[in-house]
C-alpha cells in the first residue's frame, strides 16, 4: 500500500510540474509567434516587419540567445483579414505552442486574435498598430510601443493647421477601427483649437479607386486633408488629387510613414506630412549606425530596409532585453514582472525613450512630424506629447 501511495504522490507531482511548465520555453529554446500580412493589401509592411525581426533573431542566436536559449520565430500570414488572423493565432497558440505573440500587424487583426492568446495567458507584445486598444483597457498581457494614432493627430493636426493657416479641414479614412482612430484624434485636435471637420469620407479596406472621395473633398474646398490611409490608399488619394488639380496639405499617420509612399508614388508624393517616431532608415543616412545597420539588412535580404523593418528589429530587441532581465526561469509572470520595470533608451532610429510600469503598458506617447522632401522622408519637428 505504501508503495502505491508513494507512486501516486510522485505521479501527482509530475502532473503538477507539467501543468506549470511554461509553454514555448524549453532549456534551450524560446518559441515566438507573429502574424503578418504577407499576401494582402499591406504585404509590403508585413514582409518588412518579418525581415526586421528575423535580422535581430539571427543576431541574438549568433550571440548565444537569451540566457542560453535560442529564439525560434514562427510567422503566419493573415492577408490583413481578421478572420485569418484568428486562425493564425489558433495555430500559433495551440499547435506551435508559442511563448509570446510579437509584432502582430493590424488593428482589427490584433483585436480578433487577442482573445485566443489571452485564454492561454500569452502576452501580446508590441503589435505593429498604433490603436489605443493595444494597451487599453488595461490588461497585464498587453504591451504597446506605438504612439497611438489618436495622440498623433491630437497634437500634430493643430500644429499643422496653425502653420499652414488652414481653414477647411477634411478627412478620408479606412472604414474600420484603424481609420476611425485617426479621425477621432483629428476631431479631438480640432476641438482644442475651436474648429470642426468640414468633410469626412470613407473607403472600404482593400479599395483601389478614390475618385469619388477626392471629388467630394475638392467640392468642399478642403485645404488640409487628414489621411486615415495606409500604402496604396495614400498614394491613390494623393495621385488622384494631383491629377484633378486639387492640392491641399496632406497629413497622414505613422501608417503612411513608409518609403513605399515615395518609391511607388513618385514625385506626386512630395509635400506629404506624416506623424512618426522611429525614423525611416536610408542606406546613405547621415547617421553611421543607421547606415551600417541598413547595409547589413540589405546584404541579408537583398532589398533596402524601411521603417517597418526597424519596427520589427526594435520589437525583438525589446523582447530580448526584458527576457534577459526576467532571468533563467522565464515565464509569462517573470516576463511581466521584468517588463513592468523596463526603461528602454532612445535607439539609433531616434525613437523616444520608452518606460513601462505595473499600470503603464504604453512605452511612449510622444510623436514628431516628417515630410517627403525631394523623394525622401525628412524629420521636421521635435517630439511633442499630448
N, C-alpha and C positions, 0 to 999 in steps of 0.2 A: 504493500500500500504506500509506504514511504517513497519508494522509487517512482511510483505512478504520480504521486503528488509533486515530487521534485521535477519530474519530466513535464508535468502540466505547467508548473511555475516558469520553467525555462521557456516553454512554448509561448506562454503569455508575454514574457519579457521580450522574446524575439518579435512577436507580433506588434508589441508596443513600439519597439525600435523601428520596425518597418513603417509603422503608421506615422512616426515622427521624422522619417528620413526626408530630407529636403529634395523635392522634385527638381530635376535639372542640374543638380550639383553632385559630382562624384569626387573621389580622391584626386583625380587628375583632369577633370573637365567641368566647364560651366556651359550649359546649353541656353543660348538666347534665341528668341524668335523675333521676326519683323515682318510686317505686311506692307508691301509697296504696290504702287500702280506700275506694273511692268508692261502693260499692253493696252491701256486705256488712254483717256484724254490728257493725263498728266504723267505719262510714262517717262517723259524726259526728266521730270523731277525724281520719280521713283528710282530710276536706274542710277541717278547721280547720288542719291542718299545711300543706296545699297553699296555703291563703289566706295564712297567715303567711309562707311562703316567697315567694309572689308579691308581697306587700307590700314585702319587703326587696329583691327583684329589681328592682321598679319604681323604688324609691328610688335604688338603685345606678345603674341605667341612666339615670335623670334627671340624675345627677351625673357622667355620662360613663363609667360602667362601671368595670372593674378594669384599670388600665394601658391605658386607651383601648379595651378590649374590652367590648362589651355582653354581658350574660348572657341566654342563652335557656334556659328551663326547660321540659322536656317531662315531663308527669306521666301515668303509666299506672295503670290500675285492676287490683288483684289480687282484689278482693272478699274479701280476707282468706283466700285459698286459695293454699297453697304452690305447687300446680301452675300456677295462673295467674300467680303471681309469677315463675316460671321463664320462662314465655312472654313476660311483660312485659320481663324482663331481657334476653332474647334479642333482642327488638325494639329496645330502647334501645341495647344494645351493638353489635349487628350492622347494624341499619338506620339508626337515628338517629345512630350514631357518637358517643355521649356521651363527654365527658371524665371525668366522675365521677358516681357514684350518691350522691345526697344525701337524708338524712332518710327512707329507706325504712322503712315501718311494719310491725311484727310480727316476732316471734322466729322462728317456723317459716318465715315467708316470706323473711326475710333468709338463713337457713341454706340454704334451697333455691336462692336466687338468687346467692349469693356465688360459687360455682364458675364460673358463666357470666362474671361480671365478672373474676375473678382470672385466668382463662385469657387475657384480653386486657389484663392489667396495669391494671385500673381500680379505683380506690380506693372502698371502701365507707365513706362519710363520715357520721359521726354518725347512725346509724339510730335511729328512734324505737322503741326497745325497750331495756329495762334488763337484758337477758340477758348473762351473762358471756362467752358465745360471741362477742359483738360485738367483743371485744378479746383473747380467749383461745381457743385457744393463740395466741401472738404471731404476727402476720403484718404485714409492712410496709404492707399495703393496708387494714388495719382501723383505724379511729379511732372511739372511742365517747365520748359526752358524758354519758350517762345513768347515774346511780348504780345499780349492779346491784340487781335485786330481792333477790338473796341478801343483800347487805350491808344493804339497807333493813330487812329482817326481823331479821337478825342483831343489829342494835343497837336497833331500835325495839320489838320484841316483849318482850324482858326488861324494858325501861323501863316499858312499859305494864302488864305482869304485876305488877311491883312497885307501881306507882302505884295499881292497882285491887285489889290483893290477890287476884288471880285464882288459882284452884286447878285448874280443869279447862280445858285449852286444846285447841281443836279447829280443824279447817281444812276449808273447801270450796274446791276448786280446779279449774280447767280442765285437762282431761286431755291436756296437751301440754307442750312444753318451758317455755312461759311459766309455767303453773301449778306445774309441778314446781320451778322455780327459787324461787318464792315459798315453797313448803313446805320445800324444802331449807334455805333461810335461816332459816325459823322453827324448824325442828328443831335447827339448829346453835345458834340463840339460846337455846332452852330448855335444851340440853345444858350451856351455860355456867352456868346457874343451877340445875342439878341436877334438871331437870324433863323430862317426856316428853309427847308429844302424846296426848291422851285418845282422840280420834276423828278420822278423816280420811274425807272423802267427795268424789267427783269428779263432773264433768258433762262431756258432750261439747261441743266448740266449736259455738256456734250454738243451744244448748239454751235453752228458754224456760220450762220448768216445773221448779221446785226444791223442790216439796213433799216429796218423799221424802227429799231430802238434809237439809232443815230438820228434818223429823221425827226423823231419825237423830241429829242433833246435840242436839235437845231431849231425846230419850230418854237421852242420855249426860250430861245436866245440864251442858253446856258453859257456862262463864261468860265466856269470851273466845274469839271466833271469828276466825281469820285468813282473809282473803278473797283467794284467788288468782283474782280475778274482774275483769271489765272493766266495761262500762257497764250493759247490761240485766241481766247476771247479778248484779251488785252490788245493783241496785235490786230485782230479782226475789227474791233471797235475803232481803234485809232486810225487804221488804214482806211476804213470806210469814211470816217470823219474828214481825213485829209482829202480824199477823193471828191467829196462834196463841198470842199471849201469851208468846212466847219473846223475852226482851230481854237478851241478853248484850252485852258490849262487842264491837264490830266493828272490826277493823283491816285496812285494805287497803294495797296498794302504790301506787306512782305511777300504775299502770294504772287505778286507781279514783279518782285525784285529778283530777276534772274538774267543771266547773259543771253538766254534764248530769245528774250524780247528783242534785243538789238541785232542778234545774229540772224534771226528768222524774219524780223520785221523790217530790217534795213534802216535807211536814213529817216524814214517817216516816224520812227520812234524817238528821234532826238527831241529833247524837251520834257519827256515824261518824268514825273516825280514819283518816288515811292518811299514809304516809311520802311525802315530796316534797322538792324542791329549788327549782326555778323556781316562782314564785308565780302563782296564778290572778289575771289582771287583771280588775278591775271598773271600769265607767265612772265610779263615784263613789269610786274608791280614794283613800286619804289621800295617796298619792304623786302629785305633779303630773306627773312624767314618764310614769307609767303611765296617768293619766287622759288626757293628751294623745295618747299612742300608741293607747289604746283608742278614743278618739273618731275618730282618723284611720282606724283599722281599720273601725269601724262605718260611717263615711261611704263607704268604698270597697266594702264587701261587704254592707252593709245588714243586718248581724247583729252581736251582741255578740262580742267576742273571747273566747277561752278560753286555758287554759294550753297547749293543743296548738297554738294559733295562735302563742303565744310561742315554743314549741319550734321551729316552722318558721322564724320570724323570726331567732332566735339562731343556728340552724344555717347559714343563708345568710350571716349576718353573720360568723360564724367562718370560713366558706369564703373570703369576700371578703378578710378580714384576712390569712389565710395565702397566698392567691393574690397579693395585693399584695406581700407580703414575698418571695414566690418570684421576683418581678421580671418583666421583659418576656419572657424566654424561658420561658414557662410550660410545664411538662411534668409527668408523673407524678413523675419523680425530683426536679425542683426544688421541687414542691409538698411532697413528703415531707420534703425537707431543711428547708424552712421550718416545716412543722408540728412537726417534732421539736425546735424551739426556741421554740415558742409558749407564752406565758403570757397567758391570756385573763382579764382582771379581772372582778370581780363586775358584773353588769349591772343594769338598772333593775328587773328582776323578782326580784332578790335571789339569783340563782344564785351558788353558791360559786365562788371563783377556780379556774380550770382550768389545769393545766400538763401539757405533753406533752414527751416526750423520745424518744431513739432506741429505748428499750426500754419506754417508758411511753405506751401509746396509749389509756388511760382518763383523761379530764380531771380528775375528782374522784370520790372515793368517800364524800363527806360528805352526809348527809341530815338532814332535820328533820321535825317532826310538825305536821300540821294537823288541825283538827276542823271539822265542819259545825256552826255555831252560828247559830241563827235564820236558816237558809236560805242561809248563805254560809260559804265556807271561811275559817278564821282560823288563822294560824300560831301555834302554841302552844309551840314549843321552839326552842332554838338548834341549830346544826349539830352532829352527832355523827359521828365517824369510827369505823370498825370497830376 
